[in-house]
């Protein structure tokens, strides 16, 4: 585990605006998390720990919770976000069509059974649903793949990952939280 020591109240840190003891909303109104905010707002608070992985940051917050720290005053923030595309494998016409057959068949089973429940007959709607689903599945996978004209012959997944994860805390509890996390790192 890599824990980076941080200082609270550094010069240039933005302090949250307070209205009557609650966080102010830039769109007007007052409220904390989950109180009807119209747009996402940047996190506020003082850094009490910084970690290389989300699992380490999660472990730190879990430690705070175990020590009866008021964790509702803590936020985990992913910093230096990156979009990562992980290539799963090569795409061929055979894989695309087979994928369409399988996904279409499952969709057809669902609709066939649904129709069978309401019609009283099970086998005929199921067969019609599977055949229709396969046709739909093959078309819905083949047309987009054909439209790429060989420009994207691979399958992949996308992830949003952070370069580091900071644990922030409301200023009133930040020093205590930082001390508790320093004992965790020992």
Secondary structure, 3 states (H helix, E strand, C coil): CCEECCCCCCCCCCCCCEECCEEECCCCCECCCCCCCCCCCCCCCEEEEEECCHHHHHHHHHHHHHCCCCHHHEEEEEEEEEEEEEEEEECCHHHHHHHHHHHHHHHHHHHHHHHHHHHCCCHHHHHHHHHHHHHHHHHHHHHHHHHHCCCCCEEEEEEEEEEEEEEEECHHHHHHHHHHHHHHHC
